[in-house]
Amino acid sequence: MKVIDLGRVGYEDAVVKMQDFLTRRIHSEIDDTLLICEHNPVYTVGRTRGAEANIIAPEGVPIIKVARGGDVTFHGPGQIVGYPIFALPEHRHDLHGFMRGLEEMMIRTLARFDVTGVRDARNTGVWVNGAKMMAIGIGAKRWVTWHGFALNVSTDLSYFQRINPCGMSSHLVTRLQDHTPNPPSREALIPIIVEELSQWWEDWTAPVG
């Protein structure tokens, strides 16, 4: 798995890069690649019917429709956003299983900092004390994934108060810095995320039997 840190990048520029990597991965021109980045403030609207109705007061923040599953969410400074451009092997043509794997990766990552992340039976993502800390929205083409996950580390949560994030109350969103006395830096978190994702991906895609 190759990892490319794009740093701070506009959302639309990131989509262009994702599409390029997606096309090249479909044609086996590159290996599985994880794009890591942070965005300028933006609201993204997924394919869920009626998602735009969950934008309450954007107050000048750009709104962009995207080709992922899910509802409305916010991206901005203080998040670690990961876009895995991964080819699902034939024995793992399972997008739900892939999303469960992203959840598992983040649960293991948070555990490194004594933060207990859990799944919610009705909603994707990783939750801490009843609030969502990591959101997931995945797309796929020819069984190659794109779009991905966003972890709130030090995000300004007031942006979520202008929407119903993922169709829920904005009070159901949290960030890592509020759950640990010594919040890790972006530079400390990314290698752990990469390690946990690599390990899970290797185990999940291993040949069966």
Number of C-alpha atoms within 10 A of each C-alpha: 16 13 15 13 12 13 13 14 14 15 21 13 10 20 16 11 13 21 14 11 23 27 16 14 19 18 9 11 11 15 15 19 20 23 22 23 21 23 22 16 18 21 24 22 26 23 17 14 9 12 20 19 13 19 20 12 11 15 8 8 14 12 17 13 14 18 16 20 17 24 24 29 25 24 22 24 18 21 23 24 25 24 23 26 29 22 22 20 14 10 11 16 14 13 16 11 12 18 18 16 16 25 24 20 22 23 22 20 23 20 11 12 16 11 16 16 24 21 17 13 6 6 13 20 26 26 23 21 13 15 19 25 22 27 24 24 23 20 19 18 11 11 17 20 24 27 25 22 22 24 23 23 23 20 20 15 17 10 21 24 16 18 23 21 26 22 18 13 14 19 15 17 20 25 22 23 16 11 16 12 9 10 15 15 12 14 8 10 17 18 13 17 19 19 13 19 23 16 12 16 18 12 10 17 13 11 11 7 3
